[in-house]
């Protein structure tokens, strides 16, 4: 989804570089929506890209899950920096047992269900999970 910069001074987003006013970032839909919601004076969603389809849901027992976590379902979650046994237990209680499910989850909703986790933290975990599945 395209996120246009409104701020006349331009902005810099961690991991995405810097843009001047009128330029745009190409971001995952949930990330773009969150920035637009949190900073309406600095960003706007591009109306041509707001009708993006929902994220593709992947079954928990796919081959990628078995490769990433040895076939144990939740074990692959611990491969993510910042996720330990307590967080795995909280993720499982929230219905997240695989890397694919973590990636497909709505970051804001999941952060609300995980006591002490921010939307930013959940998005970081989702990025790490994506990288793990690509390896």
ZADO-1210 file (C-alpha; in nm, 4 decimals, padded with zeros to 6 digits):
<atoms>
<atom x="00.0000" y="00.0000" z="00.0000" code="UNK" pos="1"/>
<atom x="00.1279" y="00.3456" z="-00.0814" code="UNK" pos="2"/>
<atom x="00.1706" y="00.5982" z="00.1994" code="UNK" pos="3"/>
<atom x="00.2177" y="00.9562" z="00.0778" code="UNK" pos="4"/>
<atom x="00.4284" y="01.2024" z="00.2770" code="UNK" pos="5"/>
<atom x="00.2491" y="01.5263" z="00.3654" code="UNK" pos="6"/>
<atom x="00.5055" y="01.6732" z="00.6039" code="UNK" pos="7"/>
<atom x="00.6834" y="01.9626" z="00.4274" code="UNK" pos="8"/>
<atom x="01.0083" y="01.8705" z="00.6072" code="UNK" pos="9"/>
<atom x="00.9953" y="01.5110" z="00.4804" code="UNK" pos="10"/>
<atom x="01.0202" y="01.2006" z="00.6974" code="UNK" pos="11"/>
<atom x="01.2379" y="00.8996" z="00.7637" code="UNK" pos="12"/>
<atom x="01.0941" y="00.5582" z="00.8513" code="UNK" pos="13"/>
<atom x="01.3191" y="00.2932" z="01.0084" code="UNK" pos="14"/>
<atom x="01.3999" y="00.0294" z="00.7515" code="UNK" pos="15"/>
<atom x="01.2319" y="00.2222" z="00.4688" code="UNK" pos="16"/>
<atom x="01.4552" y="00.5258" z="00.4149" code="UNK" pos="17"/>
<atom x="01.3581" y="00.8918" z="00.3798" code="UNK" pos="18"/>
<atom x="01.1056" y="01.0690" z="00.1584" code="UNK" pos="19"/>
<atom x="01.0242" y="01.4321" z="00.0857" code="UNK" pos="20"/>
<atom x="00.6769" y="01.5864" z="00.0810" code="UNK" pos="21"/>
<atom x="00.4770" y="01.4477" z="-00.2108" code="UNK" pos="22"/>
<atom x="00.6857" y="01.1309" z="-00.2321" code="UNK" pos="23"/>
<atom x="00.5583" y="00.7957" z="-00.1079" code="UNK" pos="24"/>
<atom x="00.6555" y="00.4793" z="00.0764" code="UNK" pos="25"/>
<atom x="00.5427" y="00.1374" z="-00.0446" code="UNK" pos="26"/>
<atom x="00.4545" y="-00.0444" z="00.2800" code="UNK" pos="27"/>
<atom x="00.2528" y="-00.3452" z="00.3970" code="UNK" pos="28"/>
<atom x="-00.1130" y="-00.2417" z="00.4248" code="UNK" pos="29"/>
<atom x="-00.1369" y="-00.2667" z="00.8044" code="UNK" pos="30"/>
<atom x="00.1829" y="-00.0639" z="00.8512" code="UNK" pos="31"/>
<atom x="00.0676" y="00.2082" z="00.6097" code="UNK" pos="32"/>
<atom x="-00.2741" y="00.2296" z="00.7777" code="UNK" pos="33"/>
<atom x="-00.1168" y="00.2588" z="01.1223" code="UNK" pos="34"/>
<atom x="00.1166" y="00.5425" z="01.0187" code="UNK" pos="35"/>
<atom x="-00.1711" y="00.7269" z="00.8498" code="UNK" pos="36"/>
<atom x="-00.3864" y="00.6828" z="01.1594" code="UNK" pos="37"/>
<atom x="-00.1144" y="00.7765" z="01.4109" code="UNK" pos="38"/>
<atom x="00.0248" y="01.0732" z="01.2143" code="UNK" pos="39"/>
<atom x="-00.2556" y="01.2192" z="00.9981" code="UNK" pos="40"/>
<atom x="-00.0698" y="01.5501" z="00.9610" code="UNK" pos="41"/>
<atom x="00.2389" y="01.3742" z="00.8209" code="UNK" pos="42"/>
<atom x="00.0985" y="01.0903" z="00.6045" code="UNK" pos="43"/>
<atom x="-00.1964" y="01.0031" z="00.3818" code="UNK" pos="44"/>
<atom x="-00.2941" y="00.6761" z="00.2215" code="UNK" pos="45"/>
<atom x="-00.2883" y="00.6817" z="-00.1553" code="UNK" pos="46"/>
<atom x="-00.6535" y="00.6391" z="-00.2598" code="UNK" pos="47"/>
<atom x="-00.5455" y="00.4275" z="-00.5584" code="UNK" pos="48"/>
<atom x="-00.3947" y="00.1625" z="-00.3286" code="UNK" pos="49"/>
<atom x="-00.6316" y="00.1561" z="-00.0290" code="UNK" pos="50"/>
<atom x="-00.8507" y="-00.1208" z="-00.1715" code="UNK" pos="51"/>
<atom x="-00.5832" y="-00.3875" z="-00.1269" code="UNK" pos="52"/>
<atom x="-00.7021" y="-00.7449" z="-00.0773" code="UNK" pos="53"/>
<atom x="-00.6691" y="-00.8898" z="00.2731" code="UNK" pos="54"/>
<atom x="-00.3494" y="-01.0792" z="00.3555" code="UNK" pos="55"/>
<atom x="-00.3389" y="-01.4370" z="00.2305" code="UNK" pos="56"/>
<atom x="-00.3981" y="-01.6847" z="00.5112" code="UNK" pos="57"/>
<atom x="-00.1699" y="-01.9893" z="00.5085" code="UNK" pos="58"/>
<atom x="-00.2726" y="-02.3163" z="00.6773" code="UNK" pos="59"/>
<atom x="-00.0728" y="-02.3861" z="00.9937" code="UNK" pos="60"/>
<atom x="00.0488" y="-02.7238" z="00.8689" code="UNK" pos="61"/>
<atom x="00.2148" y="-02.6098" z="00.5463" code="UNK" pos="62"/>
<atom x="00.5567" y="-02.7378" z="00.4440" code="UNK" pos="63"/>
<atom x="00.7109" y="-02.4005" z="00.5282" code="UNK" pos="64"/>
<atom x="00.5998" y="-02.4352" z="00.8896" code="UNK" pos="65"/>
<atom x="00.7440" y="-02.7827" z="00.9169" code="UNK" pos="66"/>
<atom x="01.0751" y="-02.6661" z="00.7690" code="UNK" pos="67"/>
<atom x="01.0980" y="-02.3541" z="00.9845" code="UNK" pos="68"/>
<atom x="01.0114" y="-02.5189" z="01.3152" code="UNK" pos="69"/>
<atom x="01.0968" y="-02.8846" z="01.2689" code="UNK" pos="70"/>
<atom x="00.7286" y="-02.9794" z="01.2576" code="UNK" pos="71"/>
<atom x="00.6558" y="-02.8786" z="01.6170" code="UNK" pos="72"/>
<atom x="00.4084" y="-02.5957" z="01.5381" code="UNK" pos="73"/>
<atom x="00.5036" y="-02.3353" z="01.7975" code="UNK" pos="74"/>
<atom x="00.8806" y="-02.4044" z="01.8233" code="UNK" pos="75"/>
<atom x="00.9545" y="-02.1884" z="01.5191" code="UNK" pos="76"/>
<atom x="00.8192" y="-01.8842" z="01.6997" code="UNK" pos="77"/>
<atom x="01.1096" y="-01.8986" z="01.9457" code="UNK" pos="78"/>
<atom x="01.3529" y="-01.8496" z="01.6568" code="UNK" pos="79"/>
<atom x="01.2364" y="-01.4868" z="01.6471" code="UNK" pos="80"/>
<atom x="01.4452" y="-01.2374" z="01.8424" code="UNK" pos="81"/>
<atom x="01.2356" y="-01.1111" z="02.1333" code="UNK" pos="82"/>
<atom x="01.0077" y="-01.4143" z="02.1590" code="UNK" pos="83"/>
<atom x="01.0781" y="-01.6473" z="02.4495" code="UNK" pos="84"/>
<atom x="00.8801" y="-01.9264" z="02.6152" code="UNK" pos="85"/>
<atom x="00.6372" y="-01.6892" z="02.7917" code="UNK" pos="86"/>
<atom x="00.5599" y="-01.5011" z="02.4709" code="UNK" pos="87"/>
<atom x="00.5161" y="-01.8299" z="02.2821" code="UNK" pos="88"/>
<atom x="00.2621" y="-01.9349" z="02.5448" code="UNK" pos="89"/>
<atom x="00.0798" y="-01.6005" z="02.5085" code="UNK" pos="90"/>
<atom x="00.0847" y="-01.6307" z="02.1279" code="UNK" pos="91"/>
<atom x="-00.0543" y="-01.9843" z="02.1484" code="UNK" pos="92"/>
<atom x="-00.3305" y="-01.8608" z="02.3804" code="UNK" pos="93"/>
<atom x="-00.4111" y="-01.5986" z="02.1160" code="UNK" pos="94"/>
<atom x="-00.4341" y="-01.8713" z="01.8494" code="UNK" pos="95"/>
<atom x="-00.0912" y="-01.8118" z="01.6915" code="UNK" pos="96"/>
<atom x="00.1016" y="-02.1398" z="01.6658" code="UNK" pos="97"/>
<atom x="00.3060" y="-02.0934" z="01.3484" code="UNK" pos="98"/>
<atom x="00.5185" y="-01.8381" z="01.1685" code="UNK" pos="99"/>
<atom x="00.2564" y="-01.8125" z="00.8923" code="UNK" pos="100"/>
<atom x="-00.0181" y="-01.7348" z="01.1421" code="UNK" pos="101"/>
<atom x="00.1998" y="-01.4676" z="01.3035" code="UNK" pos="102"/>
<atom x="00.2640" y="-01.3070" z="00.9644" code="UNK" pos="103"/>
<atom x="-00.1058" y="-01.3152" z="00.8699" code="UNK" pos="104"/>
<atom x="-00.2280" y="-01.1725" z="01.2029" code="UNK" pos="105"/>
<atom x="-00.3440" y="-00.8133" z="01.2356" code="UNK" pos="106"/>
<atom x="-00.0571" y="-00.6492" z="01.4262" code="UNK" pos="107"/>
<atom x="-00.2744" y="-00.4034" z="01.6207" code="UNK" pos="108"/>
<atom x="-00.5216" y="-00.6718" z="01.7261" code="UNK" pos="109"/>
<atom x="-00.2468" y="-00.9119" z="01.8290" code="UNK" pos="110"/>
<atom x="-00.0642" y="-00.6432" z="02.0294" code="UNK" pos="111"/>
<atom x="-00.3866" y="-00.5772" z="02.2227" code="UNK" pos="112"/>
<atom x="-00.4196" y="-00.9481" z="02.3021" code="UNK" pos="113"/>
<atom x="-00.0555" y="-00.9772" z="02.4139" code="UNK" pos="114"/>
<atom x="-00.0125" y="-00.7891" z="02.7380" code="UNK" pos="115"/>
<atom x="00.3013" y="-00.5748" z="02.7222" code="UNK" pos="116"/>
<atom x="00.3630" y="-00.6001" z="02.3465" code="UNK" pos="117"/>
<atom x="00.3386" y="-00.3004" z="02.1169" code="UNK" pos="118"/>
<atom x="00.2158" y="-00.2891" z="01.7584" code="UNK" pos="119"/>
<atom x="00.5697" y="-00.1989" z="01.6567" code="UNK" pos="120"/>
<atom x="00.7055" y="-00.5097" z="01.8332" code="UNK" pos="121"/>
<atom x="00.4504" y="-00.7372" z="01.6670" code="UNK" pos="122"/>
<atom x="00.5373" y="-00.5911" z="01.3245" code="UNK" pos="123"/>
<atom x="00.9046" y="-00.6559" z="01.3925" code="UNK" pos="124"/>
<atom x="00.8235" y="-01.0179" z="01.4789" code="UNK" pos="125"/>
<atom x="00.6225" y="-01.0450" z="01.1553" code="UNK" pos="126"/>
<atom x="00.9199" y="-00.9155" z="00.9525" code="UNK" pos="127"/>
<atom x="01.1513" y="-01.1640" z="01.1229" code="UNK" pos="128"/>
<atom x="00.9049" y="-01.4491" z="01.0619" code="UNK" pos="129"/>
<atom x="00.8884" y="-01.3599" z="00.6925" code="UNK" pos="130"/>
<atom x="01.2655" y="-01.3717" z="00.6690" code="UNK" pos="131"/>
<atom x="01.2793" y="-01.7076" z="00.8478" code="UNK" pos="132"/>
<atom x="01.0314" y="-01.8605" z="00.6043" code="UNK" pos="133"/>
<atom x="01.2312" y="-01.7354" z="00.3059" code="UNK" pos="134"/>
<atom x="01.5517" y="-01.9016" z="00.4290" code="UNK" pos="135"/>
</atoms>
